[in-house]
């Protein structure tokens, strides 16, 4: 059956996370869907949900070369714990790094370009192969102003569906599920990092501050406003019409 945005939203738009994942992985996009995971603070929850449905579901991890050592250790630990059979580490192109970031300091002066080289381009290349018709993301509406209206199912202008099973979850629900499922927390969370990205662009957050205030904090002076997205979930034109299908 051809996947269309209107049909998927009508059938599955209000389904709870695990039931939605089962339908997307086993039926709608069988063999054509992957999970994009940062292996950050909340990632173990969605990884476990996906692995329970099918542990051979491809998981796309952007290995930027700038991660905390703790994040890479966490990746290896979750890979073993959940018996992940197809974890793919997407790395930036060496020629791009040599030309644009030979000393690894691009994040200090051109943060958007750094994110594009280390995250956006590697993901675009992976999705551009035609292997996938849909990807699962861990985005949640409470996280940023850009995410406050995301749907459980979206169709991006690249023709690839984004499935967001946790879109409507809040911090309390996530905390409750972590405890109830006895999920291992990213080791940096206990050290004051509630949202974790690349090491140079992630700072500790003080009690009472927004949990993502430690992400790209240095861009306030650089850009005038604080950067909120790396770019992998940003598109030039969101598809909302009923006649879009792939």
N, C-alpha and C positions, 0 to 999 in steps of 0.2 A: 504494500500500500504506500502511495506517495505521501510523504510527510508534508503537511501544510501548517503554517502557524495557527490559523484559525481553528483547524480541527484539533490540534494538540492542546491549545489553550482551552477549548470547549470541553474536551474529554478529561484533561489532567490538570487544569489550572489550579484546582483547589485540593489536589491530592497531598497527603502527608509525605514527608521526605522519603522514607524507605519504600513505600508503595510506589511512589513516582520513579525512584531509581530502578526498581524491578521492571516496571513497564518500559522505561527508556532503554535499559541495557539488554533485556531479554526479548523484547518484542519490537518496539518502534525502530531502534537503531542497532539491532543485533550485529556485532562485528564491525560496527561503524562509529563507535563512540569511545571517548577517552575522558579521563579525569585530569584536569589541570590542578596541580597542587603545589603550594609554596612550602609545604611542610613547616608551616608557621604555628602560631599559638593554638589555633583551633583545628588544625588540619587533621588530627588523628580521628576526629569524629566522622568526618565525611569519608576518609580513607577506609575506616572500618565498615561503614555502611556499604560502600561500593564493593569491598572485598567479600563481604557476606553474600552479595548477589553473584559476583563472579570475580574471583581473585586474579583472573587472567585479563581483566579489563586494563588496557594500557593506561599508565599514569605518567603524565608529562611533567617533569620537574625541570625548571629553568636553572641550570647550573651556571650561574653568572660568573663564577670565579671570584666573587666578592662576599660569599656567605660567611657567617660566623662558623667557627669550627664546631660549635654545639649543634648548629643546624645540620651539618653534614653527618654528624654522629646520630642525630635524631632520624635522618633519612634512612641510614643503614639499620637502625634499630626497628623502625616501623616496617621496613621491607621484610625483615626476618619475622617479626611478631605476627604480621598479617599474611605472611606467605605470598607476597606480591610477586606475580610471575612475569610482569611486563613493565617494569619501571624504566622509563627512558629519561636519561639525563641530557637535556638539550643545552648545548654550549654555543657561545658566540663564535662567529667565524674568525679564524686566526688572522686572515688578511685585513679584516676590518679593525681588529684590535691593533695590529701593527701600524695601520695607517692613521687611525683616529685616536687611539689611546695607548701609545707605546709605553708610557710610564705608569699606566694604571690610575692616573689622577684626573681623568675626564670628569668624574662625578663632582669635583670641586668647582668647575667652571661652566660645564655644559651638561647639567644633570639630565635633561630630557634626551639629549643625544646619547648619553651613557646608557640610559634605560632602553632606548631603542636598539642599540647595538647588542646589549647583553640580554635583553628579554623579548622585546617586540619582534625583532627580525628572526631570532631562532624559532619562536612560536609560529610566526607567519610561515616560515619555511616548512615546518612540520605539518601545519594545517593545509598548506598549499599543494601537498602531494595528492590530494583526493582520497586519502585513506579514511578520513573521518567526515561524517555528516553532522555530528553533534559533539559538543564537549560539555562536561559537567564542571561547574565552578562552585566555590565556597562563598561567593559574595552574599552579603546580608544587608538589608535596607538600613539598619541602624548605623552602619559603619561610616559612611560619608554622605555629603549632600548629593553627590553624583549617583549614589546607589539607592536613594530613598524611595524610588518609584520602580525599581526593577521587578519584573514578573518572574514567576517560577520557570516560565519557558519564554525564550526570546529567539528571534531570528536576526542575526547581524547581516550587514550589507555584504559580507563576504560569502553569504549563502550557507553559513554553518550555524546550526542552532546552539544556543547556550541554555543549558539546563541548570537551574539554581535551586536545588532542593531545600536549602536553608535560608532562602530569601527572607522569610517572615519570622525567623527565629531571633530572640533577643539574647543578651548576655546571660540572663538567669537560666534560660532553657539550655543553653550550651553548657554552662557550669554544672547544671543538674545532670545532664546526660554524661558528661565526663566522669562525674562521681558514680552514677548508676552503672556505667559500663566499665568502670575501673580502668579508664584510658590513661596512658602515660602522657603527662604534660611536657611540652617543650621545656628543656631545662632553664631557658632564659626567662620564662614567665615569672618564676619565683624571684628573679633578680631585678624585676622592675621593667620588663619588656613585654607588655601585653599585646603588641603588634610587632612582628619581626620581618624585616627584609634584609637587604644587603648590609653588611657590618658598617661600612663608612657612613651610610645614610640612615642608620637607626640608632636612636638614643633612648636612654632610660626615661620613663615617665613617672612623674611624681604623683602621689595619692591625690585624687580629685581631678586630675587632668584628663582630657579626652584620651582614650586608649591609643589613638592613631597620631597623637601630637608628637610622638617621637619619630615618626616617619618623615624623612626629608626635612627635618627641622631647619637645616641650614639654608633652605631655599627661601625663607621669609625675606632675608636681605637680598638674595640673588634675584628673585622673581617678583618681589613685592607682596606676594601671597604664598602660603605654604602649599607645595605640591601635594596632591592627594592620591594620584594614580600613576602607576608606572607606564601605562599605555596599552597593556595587553587586553584590557576590557573596555577600551574606548574605541568607538567607531564614528565614522563621519556621517552616517545616516541610519538611524534605527528603523528597521522594517516593522510597520504596524498594520499594513493593509491586509485584507483577507485573501488577496490573489497571489501571495508569494508562496512558492513551494519549491522544493528541490527533490 
